[in-house]
Every structure is written in structure tokens, then in C-alpha cells.
């Protein structure tokens, strides 16, 4: 394993360990993007949501590639180590960007697709207010 990859992996795991654990929406059974208080902060128009989805997907794809090159396997490998690596690297990258709107958008996605680099556009389209 290359020293740079190992350094990133250690940094990502340590940073993710310091993040608060969030389980998604505040109440059980909430739908995608359900925000009863209206305090999520991300815009609900199509162009902005498309941009936020692209940014979040770039972060997930970068994390997946870094995990793959670090020898952890990509998200597609479906191993527990691969999933944990991608999740931790994604959360660490989101925290490092300090973009609260992007973080709120990422948290609004269901857990089963939040770290999936091949998710359909269906999820951001559900968040549009018409």
C-alpha cells in the first residue's frame, strides 16, 4: 500500500470517527427529504438540486476510487470493509468542505442510496417543490 493512500485512509477513518452519528431524517418513517421544520437549508428548485446531487456524487465517486486504490475494494465489491471505507471517506470529505447546504442535502438522501455512486436521479427529483 502506498504511503499517501494509507495516510488518506487513516485520516478519513479518524475524521469520520469524530463526526456525530446521524441516522437520516429526525423521525422514523420519514420520506425522502421530509423536513417538517423546514430548517434543512438546501434549495428545492431543479437546477440547484441537480447541482447538489452532482457535487455529492463526485464526492462519493472520489471516495470509492480512493478506497479501491487503497486496496479496500470499491462500493460495488459489496464487502463490509468497502462500504465502511466509502461511507467514512465520503463523510470526511463532506465535513472538510464545510458546506452546510451540501451536507444537509446528503443527509436528506435515504441511507441505502447516500453512498451509492450509481443511484438514479429519482432521489433528487423527489425533493423538488413544484
C-alpha positions as CSV (number, residue, x, y, z in Angstrom):
1,X,0.0,0.0,0.0
2,X,1.4,3.4,-0.9
3,X,2.1,5.8,2.0
4,X,-0.2,8.5,0.5
5,X,-3.1,6.1,0.3
6,X,-2.5,4.8,3.8
7,X,-2.3,8.4,5.1
8,X,-5.6,9.3,3.4
9,X,-7.3,6.2,4.8
10,X,-6.1,6.8,8.3
11,X,-7.1,10.5,8.1
12,X,-10.5,9.6,6.7
13,X,-11.2,7.0,9.4
14,X,-10.1,9.3,12.2
15,X,-12.1,12.2,10.9
16,X,-15.2,10.0,10.4
17,X,-14.9,8.8,14.0
18,X,-15.1,12.3,15.2
19,X,-18.3,13.1,13.3
20,X,-21.6,12.8,15.1
21,X,-23.6,9.8,14.0
22,X,-26.7,10.7,12.1
23,X,-29.4,8.3,11.1
24,X,-31.1,10.4,8.4
25,X,-34.4,12.2,9.0
26,X,-35.4,13.1,12.5
27,X,-38.5,11.0,12.7
28,X,-38.9,7.4,11.8
29,X,-40.8,6.6,8.6
30,X,-40.0,10.0,7.1
31,X,-40.0,10.1,3.3
32,X,-37.1,11.3,1.1
33,X,-36.3,14.9,2.0
34,X,-39.1,15.1,4.6
35,X,-38.3,18.2,6.6
36,X,-41.3,19.2,8.8
37,X,-39.4,22.1,10.4
38,X,-38.1,23.5,7.1
39,X,-34.6,24.0,8.5
40,X,-32.6,21.8,6.2
41,X,-31.4,24.8,4.3
42,X,-31.0,23.4,0.8
43,X,-32.9,24.8,-2.2
44,X,-35.7,22.9,-3.7
45,X,-35.6,24.1,-7.3
46,X,-34.5,21.7,-10.1
47,X,-31.2,23.4,-11.2
48,X,-29.9,23.7,-7.6
49,X,-30.8,20.1,-6.7
50,X,-29.2,18.8,-9.8
51,X,-26.0,20.7,-8.9
52,X,-26.1,19.4,-5.3
53,X,-26.6,15.9,-6.5
54,X,-23.7,16.2,-8.9
55,X,-21.4,17.5,-6.1
56,X,-22.4,14.8,-3.7
57,X,-22.0,12.1,-6.4
58,X,-18.5,13.4,-7.2
59,X,-17.5,13.1,-3.5
60,X,-18.9,9.5,-3.3
61,X,-17.2,8.5,-6.6
62,X,-13.9,10.0,-5.4
63,X,-14.2,8.2,-2.1
64,X,-15.0,4.9,-3.9
65,X,-12.0,5.3,-6.2
66,X,-9.7,6.1,-3.2
67,X,-10.9,3.1,-1.3
68,X,-10.4,0.9,-4.4
69,X,-6.8,2.1,-4.9
70,X,-6.1,1.7,-1.2
71,X,-6.9,-1.9,-1.5
72,X,-10.3,-1.8,0.3
73,X,-12.3,-2.5,-2.8
74,X,-15.0,-0.2,-4.3
75,X,-18.6,0.1,-3.2
76,X,-19.5,-2.4,-6.0
77,X,-17.5,-5.1,-4.2
78,X,-20.3,-5.3,-1.6
79,X,-17.9,-6.1,1.1
80,X,-18.4,-4.7,4.6
81,X,-14.9,-3.2,4.6
82,X,-15.5,-1.5,1.2
83,X,-18.8,0.0,2.4
84,X,-17.3,1.3,5.6
85,X,-14.4,2.8,3.7
86,X,-16.6,4.6,1.2
87,X,-19.0,5.9,3.9
88,X,-16.2,7.2,6.1
89,X,-14.3,8.8,3.3
90,X,-17.5,10.5,2.0
91,X,-18.4,11.8,5.4
92,X,-14.9,13.0,6.0
93,X,-14.9,14.8,2.6
94,X,-18.2,16.4,3.3
95,X,-17.0,17.6,6.7
96,X,-13.8,19.0,5.2
97,X,-15.7,21.1,2.7
98,X,-17.7,22.8,5.4
99,X,-20.7,23.3,3.0
100,X,-23.7,23.1,5.2
101,X,-26.2,23.0,2.3
102,X,-24.4,20.1,0.6
103,X,-24.2,18.3,4.0
104,X,-28.0,18.8,4.5
105,X,-28.7,17.5,1.0
106,X,-26.6,14.4,1.7
107,X,-28.3,13.8,5.0
108,X,-31.7,14.1,3.3
109,X,-30.9,11.2,1.0
110,X,-32.0,7.7,2.2
111,X,-29.2,5.7,3.7
112,X,-29.4,3.0,1.1
113,X,-28.5,5.4,-1.7
114,X,-26.5,8.1,0.0
115,X,-23.2,6.3,-0.7
116,X,-24.2,4.7,-4.0
117,X,-22.3,6.1,-6.9
118,X,-24.8,4.7,-9.4
119,X,-28.0,5.9,-7.9
120,X,-30.7,7.1,-10.3
121,X,-31.9,10.8,-10.5
122,X,-35.2,9.7,-8.9
123,X,-33.9,10.7,-5.4
124,X,-33.1,14.3,-6.1
125,X,-36.2,14.7,-8.3
126,X,-38.4,13.8,-5.3
127,X,-37.0,16.8,-3.4
128,X,-38.2,19.4,-5.9
129,X,-41.1,21.6,-4.7
130,X,-43.4,22.3,-7.6
